[in-house]
Amino acid sequence: MRTNQINRSAIYFVQDGCLVRSVAGSDDNGGGRTYTHRCTKATFESVAHAINETPRQGDGTSGARLARQERLPFTQVNVALEFLKERGLVEVRHRHCYPATTDVYLDAMIEFHALVEEDKFV
């Protein structure tokens, strides 16, 4: 059984029109790894639309369910969902995702484009 705790930090940025999630982690022993995953804007929009259509009550949805229903790559769906969670647009209850705002799609696109603008000045 693994006992090392991993401390992770994720940063998001937009590169070549894709949402990029870069995660750096370190364990109790000072080791760690970094990985980067991307999500196309089209996939990001599909995920935001799908979350927007998810009822606020009931079963909710998950990354695996979204990837299957929308026929999208799971890793890209995960990047989009993690970004939406970080921005407070998706609420997670019992491992299921629910909309946290009135219009997740609109709010997601605002956050995406704000990130684009932010990266221009860095």
C-alpha positions as CSV (number, residue, x, y, z in Angstrom):
1,M,0.0,0.0,0.0
2,R,1.3,3.4,-0.9
3,T,1.7,5.8,2.0
4,N,3.5,8.8,0.5
5,Q,1.3,11.9,0.3
6,I,1.5,13.7,-2.9
7,N,1.1,17.5,-3.0
8,R,-0.1,18.7,-6.4
9,S,-0.5,22.0,-7.9
10,A,-2.2,22.6,-11.3
11,I,-1.9,25.6,-13.5
12,Y,-4.0,26.3,-16.6
13,F,-3.2,28.3,-19.7
14,V,-4.3,28.4,-23.3
15,Q,-1.7,27.4,-25.9
16,D,-2.5,27.2,-29.7
17,G,-6.2,27.4,-28.9
18,C,-6.2,24.5,-26.5
19,L,-6.8,24.6,-22.7
20,V,-3.6,23.1,-21.1
21,R,-3.4,21.7,-17.6
22,S,0.1,21.3,-16.2
23,V,0.3,19.5,-12.8
24,A,3.4,19.3,-10.7
25,G,3.5,16.9,-7.8
26,S,5.9,16.1,-5.0
27,D,5.8,13.3,-2.4
28,D,7.0,13.1,1.1
29,N,10.4,11.9,-0.1
30,G,11.0,15.0,-2.2
31,G,10.4,13.2,-5.5
32,G,7.6,13.9,-7.9
33,R,6.6,14.2,-11.4
34,T,5.1,16.8,-13.8
35,Y,2.6,16.1,-16.5
36,T,0.7,18.1,-19.0
37,H,-2.6,17.4,-20.7
38,R,-4.5,19.4,-23.3
39,C,-8.2,19.9,-24.3
40,T,-9.3,21.4,-27.6
41,K,-11.7,24.3,-27.5
42,A,-14.3,22.2,-29.2
43,T,-14.1,19.5,-26.5
44,F,-14.2,22.2,-23.8
45,E,-17.3,23.7,-25.3
46,S,-19.0,20.2,-25.6
47,V,-18.3,19.5,-22.0
48,A,-19.6,22.9,-20.9
49,H,-22.8,22.3,-22.9
50,A,-23.3,18.8,-21.5
51,I,-22.8,20.0,-17.9
52,N,-25.2,22.9,-18.6
53,E,-27.9,20.3,-19.7
54,T,-27.3,18.1,-16.6
55,P,-30.2,18.3,-14.1
56,R,-29.3,19.9,-10.8
57,Q,-30.9,17.0,-9.0
58,G,-30.7,13.3,-9.8
59,D,-27.7,11.3,-10.9
60,G,-25.5,14.1,-12.2
61,T,-22.7,13.1,-14.6
62,S,-19.1,12.1,-14.5
63,G,-16.0,12.4,-16.7
64,A,-16.4,8.8,-17.9
65,R,-20.1,9.3,-18.7
66,L,-19.4,12.6,-20.6
67,A,-16.6,11.0,-22.6
68,R,-18.8,8.1,-23.6
69,Q,-22.0,10.1,-24.3
70,E,-20.3,12.9,-26.2
71,R,-17.7,10.5,-27.9
72,L,-14.8,12.6,-26.6
73,P,-11.3,11.6,-25.4
74,F,-11.5,11.0,-21.6
75,T,-8.2,12.9,-20.9
76,Q,-9.6,16.0,-22.6
77,V,-12.9,15.7,-20.8
78,N,-11.0,15.5,-17.5
79,V,-9.0,18.6,-18.3
80,A,-12.2,20.5,-19.0
81,L,-13.9,19.2,-15.9
82,E,-11.0,20.0,-13.6
83,F,-10.9,23.5,-15.0
84,L,-14.6,24.0,-14.5
85,K,-14.4,22.6,-10.9
86,E,-11.5,25.0,-10.1
87,R,-13.4,27.9,-11.4
88,G,-16.5,27.0,-9.3
89,L,-18.7,26.2,-12.3
90,V,-19.2,22.6,-11.5
91,E,-20.2,21.2,-8.1
92,V,-19.2,17.6,-7.1
93,R,-21.4,15.6,-4.9
94,H,-20.7,11.9,-4.3
95,R,-18.3,11.7,-7.3
96,H,-21.0,13.1,-9.6
97,C,-20.9,16.5,-11.3
98,Y,-23.7,19.1,-11.3
99,P,-24.0,22.6,-12.7
100,A,-23.0,25.2,-10.1
101,T,-24.2,28.3,-12.0
102,T,-27.3,29.2,-14.0
103,D,-25.4,29.0,-17.4
104,V,-22.3,26.8,-17.1
105,Y,-21.6,27.2,-20.9
106,L,-21.6,31.0,-20.8
107,D,-19.6,31.1,-17.6
108,A,-17.1,28.6,-19.0
109,M,-16.5,30.5,-22.1
110,I,-16.0,33.7,-20.1
111,E,-13.4,31.9,-18.0
112,F,-11.7,30.4,-21.1
113,H,-11.4,33.8,-22.8
114,A,-10.3,35.5,-19.6
115,L,-7.5,32.9,-19.5
116,V,-6.6,33.7,-23.1
117,E,-6.4,37.4,-22.2
118,E,-4.4,36.8,-19.0
119,D,-1.8,34.7,-21.0
120,K,-1.3,37.6,-23.4
121,F,0.1,39.8,-20.5
122,V,2.3,37.2,-18.8
